[in-house]
C-alpha cells in the first residue's frame, strides 16, 4: 500500500499520544484496500 506511510505520518502528527497506532495502521490498511 503506497499511501500507508503518508497516512500514518499525518495521523501521528494530528493524534500523537492519543491513538494506538498498531490498531490505526490495521484500520487504515482495510480502508485503503
N, C-alpha and C positions, 0 to 999 in steps of 0.2 A: 504494500500500500504506500504509494509515493507521498501522499499528503499527510501521513500519520505523524511524522516528525514535526511538521508545521503546526498541526492541530494541537499536539501535546505541548509544544512550546508556548502557544497562545494560552492554553489552559493553565499552564504553570505560572505564567505572568499574572493572569487575571485572578486565579484562585489559589495562589501559593499558600500552603499551610491549611487550606480548607477542604482539600479533596484527597481521597485515596486514589493515587494515580495508577495503581495496578488495576483497580476497578475501572477507572476512567478510560484507560487505554483499551480495555476489553469492550467497553461500550462504544467507543469511537470506531474500533475495528468493525463492529457489527453495523454501525451506521454507514460506514464507507463501502461496505460490500455491495 
